[in-house]
Amino acid sequence: MRVYDDLQLGSAVASGAEGSMPFAITDADGYALLAMDLRRRWHMAGALFAGDLEMAAGTIVSDQPASSPWSVTDEDGHAYAALVDGDIAFMHAGSSADLGMLYKDARNRARTASIMGAPHNLQVATLDATRALILLYSQSLGNGQEAHPAVTMAPLSPSAFMIGLSVRPGWFYGPGWFPRDGDATLHPLKATVELGINDPSPTDHVRRPLTAQEIAALDPHDPAEGESPVVAIANRVARQWDDAGYRPARKIIAMACGVGGRTLEPLYPLEIKRVGRAIYVHHHLPCGPLPIKPLCDGAASTLYDDAGYRVVDAQGDVPIKSVTIIGSTIAKILCARVPGEGAELLYADKARHNGGGNIFDSDPARSDSVSTRTGLPYDLSNACSPYRLAIGWKRPVMEQQ
């Protein structure tokens, strides 16, 4: 049997013509799962088998709980594919929805890569007892965009410093960090106002300091960058250090190195889709793959049977049979029954899971300090944000870009 390269597995069932095919089963996007050509030969995406196949009704598929409305069988009645709980199940291959999710898993990972961009290469040297670094890594708000005129135009503490002539790096974009104007010495901390320019040199988008006259002429919504929140944070810490009279004196160093208009979004759903009794949760994943692992809830290490998920509809709670991971970005929640209309998916709810769950990313970061309970560094991987969303919810397209 020939398998077409451009056919993809899907989860929705529909019948009709697919190109030159008089009959085909496709997903909602028109990708063919199973098709019959003009010579009455069957073609299936992602599967290899031989023989003459027939359409049959009421055929029981092995390992399935009940009869299916239709199935594809050979001449001896052995089923190759059947409709079960709104999903197409393949003999020896399982759920077509599970297989089709691998395509969407790749799409999820591509979206994350487009947002995250190149990984940063910022390296921070180990600080000694006389120096402490406060690093603000965020977006435009952390950089002080539109925060002009700046307020802290003169140093407030003898213990607060910045590297070079600004708390911001010398350019707008890129994974590296270098001081503005190439000055890498410590200067007393104060706020500055800078404007980016499109320099044709290799250091594109260089930050340029503005004069007092230029600052006064700025429109209130001009994207020039002014006072970053890290200035106030560092000054507060430094003044508390000064007021306490600690010795030796400590240098509190402030840096703001975010990139405006981009993010390191948290671990959060992109789409929640139901196929029969199964619910598929697609995620933006800062650092893949998506594991299910114990949660540190106070002093206890907790691993929930439902991984922190809860499904509710008009009849009440829908029991969850299992939670598994498909690919590296999709969680599959198999329910004991099909959720009814208006069903919602909760993650890390307070009543059932005390605000926690077992869905994390795989960030390898670990703390410098050691847990008194385990004697090991703390796991700093990113936890999934709590939510309560309708089943069928999909993040708006503009927010996904």
C-alpha positions as CSV (number, residue, x, y, z in Angstrom):
1,M,0.0,0.0,0.0
2,R,1.2,3.5,-0.8
3,V,1.2,6.2,1.9
4,Y,1.2,9.8,0.7
5,D,3.8,12.1,2.3
6,D,1.5,15.0,2.5
7,L,-1.3,13.3,4.4
8,Q,-1.4,14.1,8.1
9,L,-3.2,12.6,11.1
10,G,-6.0,14.6,12.6
11,S,-8.7,14.2,15.2
12,A,-12.0,15.4,13.7
13,V,-14.0,13.1,11.5
14,A,-15.6,14.2,8.2
15,S,-16.4,12.5,5.0
16,G,-16.2,13.8,1.4
17,A,-14.0,14.1,-1.6
18,E,-10.2,14.7,-1.1
19,G,-8.8,15.8,-4.4
20,S,-9.2,12.9,-6.8
21,M,-10.4,10.7,-3.9
22,P,-14.1,9.8,-4.0
23,F,-14.1,9.3,-0.2
24,A,-11.9,10.4,2.6
25,I,-11.9,10.9,6.3
26,T,-10.2,14.2,7.2
27,D,-9.6,16.4,10.2
28,A,-11.0,19.9,10.6
29,D,-8.2,21.4,8.5
30,G,-8.8,19.1,5.6
31,Y,-5.9,16.7,6.2
32,A,-6.8,13.2,5.1
33,L,-6.6,10.4,7.6
34,L,-8.0,7.7,5.4
35,A,-8.9,7.9,1.7
36,M,-10.1,5.7,-1.1
37,D,-8.9,6.4,-4.6
38,L,-10.7,5.9,-7.9
39,R,-9.4,2.3,-8.1
40,R,-11.0,1.5,-4.7
41,R,-7.6,1.4,-3.0
42,W,-7.2,2.6,0.6
43,H,-4.5,5.1,1.7
44,M,-3.8,5.9,5.3
45,A,-1.6,8.7,6.7
46,G,1.2,7.4,8.9
47,A,0.3,3.7,8.7
48,L,1.4,0.7,6.6
49,F,-0.7,-2.3,5.9
50,A,-1.9,-4.3,2.9
51,G,-5.1,-6.0,1.8
52,D,-8.6,-5.1,0.5
53,L,-10.5,-3.1,3.1
54,E,-14.2,-2.6,3.6
55,M,-16.4,-0.2,5.5
56,A,-18.4,-2.0,8.2
57,A,-20.8,-0.9,11.0
58,G,-20.7,-2.0,14.7
59,T,-17.4,-3.7,14.6
60,I,-15.6,-4.1,17.9
61,V,-12.0,-2.9,18.0
62,S,-9.5,-4.8,20.2
63,D,-8.9,-3.3,23.7
64,Q,-11.8,-0.8,23.2
65,P,-14.6,-0.6,25.8
66,A,-17.6,-0.7,23.4
67,S,-18.7,-1.1,19.8
68,S,-17.9,1.7,17.4
69,P,-20.4,3.3,15.0
70,W,-18.2,2.4,12.1
71,S,-14.9,0.8,11.4
72,V,-12.6,-0.2,8.5
73,T,-12.0,-4.0,8.3
74,D,-10.4,-6.5,6.1
75,E,-12.4,-9.3,4.4
76,D,-12.2,-11.4,7.6
77,G,-13.7,-8.7,9.7
78,H,-10.4,-7.6,11.4
79,A,-10.6,-3.9,12.2
80,Y,-7.8,-1.6,11.2
81,A,-9.5,1.7,12.2
82,A,-12.7,2.5,14.0
83,L,-14.5,5.5,15.5
84,V,-14.4,5.3,19.3
85,D,-15.6,8.1,21.7
86,G,-15.3,10.6,18.9
87,D,-11.8,9.7,18.0
88,I,-10.4,7.4,15.3
89,A,-8.5,4.5,16.8
90,F,-6.0,2.5,14.8
91,M,-5.1,-1.1,15.4
92,H,-1.6,-1.3,16.9
93,A,-1.2,2.5,16.7
94,G,-3.8,3.8,19.1
95,S,-5.6,7.1,19.1
96,S,-5.3,9.2,15.9
97,A,-5.7,12.3,18.1
98,D,-2.6,11.3,20.0
99,L,-0.6,10.7,16.8
100,G,-1.9,14.0,15.3
101,M,-0.9,15.9,18.4
102,L,2.8,15.2,17.5
103,Y,2.4,17.6,14.5
104,K,0.9,20.3,16.8
105,D,3.6,19.6,19.4
106,A,6.1,20.7,16.7
107,R,4.1,23.8,16.1
108,N,4.0,24.6,19.8
109,R,7.8,24.3,20.0
110,A,8.3,26.5,16.9
111,R,6.1,29.2,18.5
112,T,8.2,29.1,21.7
113,A,11.4,29.3,19.7
114,S,10.1,32.4,17.8
115,I,9.3,34.2,21.1
116,M,12.3,33.1,23.1
117,G,14.8,33.9,20.3
118,A,18.5,33.0,20.8
119,P,19.4,32.1,24.4
120,H,21.1,34.8,26.3
121,N,24.8,34.4,27.0
122,L,25.0,36.8,29.9
123,Q,27.4,35.4,32.5
124,V,27.6,36.8,36.0
125,A,30.8,36.4,37.9
126,T,30.6,35.1,41.5
127,L,30.4,38.2,43.7
128,D,32.4,38.6,46.9
129,A,31.2,39.8,50.3
130,T,31.7,43.5,49.3
131,R,29.6,43.5,46.1
132,A,26.0,42.5,45.3
133,L,24.3,42.6,41.9
134,I,20.6,43.4,41.4
135,L,19.7,42.3,37.8
136,L,16.3,43.2,36.3
137,Y,15.6,41.1,33.3
138,S,12.3,41.9,31.8
139,Q,10.7,43.9,28.9
140,S,10.1,47.5,28.0
141,L,8.7,48.4,31.5
142,G,11.7,47.1,33.2
143,N,13.9,49.2,30.9
144,G,11.9,52.3,31.7
145,Q,10.3,52.9,28.3
146,E,8.3,56.1,28.3
147,A,9.5,56.7,32.0
148,H,10.8,60.2,31.2
149,P,11.9,62.7,32.4
150,A,13.9,60.6,34.8
151,V,13.6,61.5,38.6
152,T,16.8,60.2,40.1
153,M,19.2,62.4,38.2
154,A,21.7,62.4,41.0
155,P,23.1,59.6,43.2
156,L,21.2,58.9,46.4
157,S,23.5,56.4,48.2
158,P,27.3,56.1,48.3
159,S,26.8,52.3,48.1
160,A,24.7,52.1,44.9
161,F,26.5,51.8,41.5
162,M,26.0,51.0,37.9
163,I,28.3,49.5,35.3
164,G,29.2,52.3,32.9
165,L,27.1,55.3,32.3
166,S,23.6,53.6,32.5
167,V,21.9,50.7,34.1
168,R,20.9,49.5,30.6
169,P,23.3,47.9,28.1
170,G,24.7,49.7,25.1
171,W,22.3,48.3,22.6
172,F,18.6,47.4,22.3
173,Y,18.6,43.9,20.9
174,G,20.8,40.8,21.0
175,P,21.8,38.1,23.6
176,G,25.0,39.9,24.7
177,W,25.5,42.8,27.2
178,F,28.1,45.5,27.0
179,P,28.2,48.9,28.8
180,R,27.1,52.0,27.1
181,D,29.9,54.0,25.4
182,G,32.3,51.1,26.3
183,D,32.8,52.3,29.8
184,A,33.0,49.2,32.1
185,T,33.9,51.0,35.3
186,L,31.6,51.5,38.3
187,H,29.8,54.8,38.5
188,P,27.4,56.1,41.2
189,L,23.9,55.0,40.4
190,K,21.5,57.5,38.8
191,A,18.8,57.4,36.1
192,T,19.5,58.4,32.5
193,V,17.3,58.9,29.5
194,E,18.3,57.3,26.2
195,L,17.0,56.9,22.7
196,G,17.8,54.0,20.3
197,I,19.1,54.8,16.8
198,N,19.4,52.5,13.8
199,D,23.1,52.7,13.2
200,P,24.3,51.0,10.0
201,S,27.3,49.7,11.8
202,P,27.4,46.1,13.3
203,T,26.2,47.5,16.6
204,D,22.7,48.1,15.3
205,H,20.2,49.7,17.7
206,V,22.7,51.5,19.8
207,R,21.4,53.4,22.9
208,R,22.2,57.1,22.7
209,P,22.0,59.4,25.7
210,L,19.7,62.4,25.3
211,T,20.5,66.0,26.3
212,A,18.4,68.0,28.7
213,Q,16.9,69.9,25.8
214,E,16.0,66.7,24.0
215,I,14.4,65.2,27.1
216,A,12.3,68.4,27.6
217,A,11.0,68.2,24.0
218,L,9.9,64.5,24.2
219,D,6.3,63.6,23.7
220,P,4.9,61.8,26.8
221,H,4.5,58.6,24.8
222,D,7.8,58.8,23.1
223,P,9.5,55.3,23.4
224,A,12.7,56.8,24.8
225,E,13.8,54.9,27.9
226,G,14.1,56.8,31.2
227,E,14.0,55.7,34.9
228,S,14.2,51.9,35.2
229,P,12.6,50.4,38.4
230,V,15.9,48.8,39.2
231,V,17.3,52.2,40.2
232,A,14.7,52.6,43.0
233,I,15.2,48.9,44.0
234,A,19.0,49.2,44.3
235,N,18.8,52.5,46.1
236,R,16.4,51.1,48.6
237,V,18.6,48.1,49.4
238,A,21.8,50.3,49.5
239,R,20.2,52.9,51.9
240,Q,19.1,50.1,54.2
241,W,22.6,48.8,54.2
242,D,24.0,52.3,54.9
243,D,21.5,53.0,57.7
244,A,22.3,49.7,59.4
245,G,26.0,50.7,59.5
246,Y,27.2,47.4,58.2
247,R,30.9,47.0,57.6
248,P,32.7,46.5,55.4
249,A,30.8,48.8,53.0
250,R,29.1,46.9,50.2
251,K,28.7,48.0,46.6
252,I,25.1,47.4,45.4
253,I,25.3,47.2,41.6
254,A,22.1,47.7,39.4
255,M,21.6,46.4,35.9
256,A,18.5,46.4,33.6
257,C,19.0,44.1,30.6
258,G,15.6,43.2,29.3
259,V,14.5,43.4,25.6
260,G,11.4,45.5,24.9
261,G,8.6,43.9,23.0
262,R,9.7,40.3,23.8
263,T,9.2,37.8,26.6
264,L,10.2,34.8,28.5
265,E,6.6,34.0,28.9
266,P,5.7,31.7,31.8
267,L,4.7,28.1,31.3
268,Y,1.0,28.5,30.3
269,P,-1.6,26.9,28.0
270,L,-2.0,27.9,24.3
271,E,-5.1,25.7,23.6
272,I,-7.4,23.2,25.3
273,K,-9.0,20.7,23.0
274,R,-11.3,17.8,23.7
275,V,-11.5,14.6,21.6
276,G,-14.0,12.2,23.1
277,R,-13.0,11.6,26.7
278,A,-9.5,13.0,26.2
279,I,-8.5,16.6,26.8
280,Y,-5.3,17.9,25.2
281,V,-3.6,20.9,26.7
282,H,-1.0,22.7,24.4
283,H,1.6,24.7,26.2
284,H,4.1,27.5,25.7
285,L,7.2,25.8,27.2
286,P,10.2,28.0,28.2
287,C,12.5,25.0,28.5
288,G,11.3,21.6,27.1
289,P,10.3,18.9,27.5
290,L,7.2,19.0,29.7
291,P,7.6,16.6,32.6
292,I,5.2,15.6,35.4
293,K,7.2,15.7,38.6
294,P,6.7,16.1,42.4
295,L,5.7,19.5,43.9
296,C,7.3,20.7,47.1
297,D,4.2,21.6,49.1
298,G,5.7,23.0,52.3
299,A,7.8,20.2,53.7
300,A,6.1,17.5,51.7
301,S,6.9,16.2,48.2
302,T,3.6,15.8,46.5
303,L,2.7,13.9,43.2
304,Y,-1.0,14.1,42.5
305,D,-2.7,11.2,40.5
306,D,-4.3,13.9,38.3
307,A,-1.1,16.1,38.2
308,G,-3.1,19.0,39.6
309,Y,-5.8,19.0,37.0
310,R,-9.6,19.1,37.7
311,V,-12.5,18.9,35.1
312,V,-15.9,20.2,36.0
313,D,-19.2,20.4,34.1
314,A,-22.9,20.9,35.0
315,Q,-23.0,17.5,36.6
316,G,-20.0,18.2,38.9
317,D,-16.5,16.9,38.9
318,V,-15.5,14.7,35.9
319,P,-13.2,11.9,37.2
320,I,-9.8,11.8,35.7
321,K,-8.3,8.4,34.9
322,S,-4.8,9.4,33.8
323,V,-2.5,12.3,32.8
324,T,0.3,11.7,30.3
325,I,2.6,13.8,28.1
326,I,2.5,13.7,24.3
327,G,5.6,15.0,22.5
328,S,7.2,17.7,24.6
329,T,4.5,20.3,25.0
330,I,1.1,18.6,25.3
331,A,-0.6,17.1,28.4
332,K,-3.3,14.5,27.7
333,I,-6.0,14.2,30.4
334,L,-8.1,11.1,30.0
335,C,-11.5,11.4,31.7
336,A,-13.7,8.6,32.9
337,R,-16.6,10.0,30.9
338,V,-17.1,12.6,28.2
339,P,-17.3,16.1,29.8
340,G,-20.6,17.8,29.2
341,E,-21.4,21.2,27.7
342,G,-19.8,24.2,29.4
343,A,-17.1,22.0,30.9
344,E,-14.0,23.7,32.4
345,L,-10.5,22.7,33.1
346,L,-8.8,23.8,36.3
347,Y,-5.2,23.6,37.1
348,A,-3.6,24.1,40.6
349,D,-7.0,25.0,42.2
350,K,-7.0,25.8,45.9
351,A,-9.8,23.5,47.0
352,R,-8.4,20.2,45.6
353,H,-4.7,20.8,45.1
354,N,-3.8,23.7,47.5
355,G,-2.8,25.9,44.6
356,G,-0.2,23.5,43.3
357,G,0.3,21.0,40.5
358,N,2.9,18.7,38.9
359,I,3.4,20.4,35.5
360,F,6.8,22.0,35.1
361,D,9.3,22.7,32.4
362,S,12.8,21.2,32.3
363,D,14.9,24.2,33.1
364,P,18.1,22.8,34.6
365,A,18.8,25.7,36.9
366,R,19.5,24.9,40.5
367,S,19.9,27.2,43.6
368,D,23.2,27.9,45.3
369,S,21.6,27.1,48.6
370,V,20.8,23.6,49.8
371,S,17.5,22.2,51.1
372,T,17.6,21.3,54.7
373,R,15.1,18.5,53.9
374,T,16.9,16.8,51.0
375,G,20.4,18.2,51.3
376,L,20.3,19.1,47.6
377,P,20.1,22.4,45.7
378,Y,16.6,23.6,45.1
379,D,15.0,22.9,41.7
380,L,14.4,26.2,39.9
381,S,12.4,24.8,36.9
382,N,9.4,26.9,35.9
383,A,5.9,25.8,37.3
384,C,2.8,26.1,35.2
385,S,0.6,29.0,36.1
386,P,-2.7,28.2,37.7
387,Y,-5.8,28.7,35.6
388,R,-9.5,28.0,35.1
389,L,-10.4,27.9,31.4
390,A,-13.3,26.5,29.3
391,I,-12.6,23.3,27.4
392,G,-12.2,24.4,23.8
393,W,-10.5,27.6,24.8
394,K,-7.7,28.9,22.5
395,R,-5.4,31.7,23.1
396,P,-6.2,34.6,20.7
397,V,-4.0,34.7,17.6
398,M,-2.5,38.1,18.4
399,E,-1.4,36.9,21.8
400,Q,0.3,33.8,20.3
401,Q,2.5,35.9,18.0
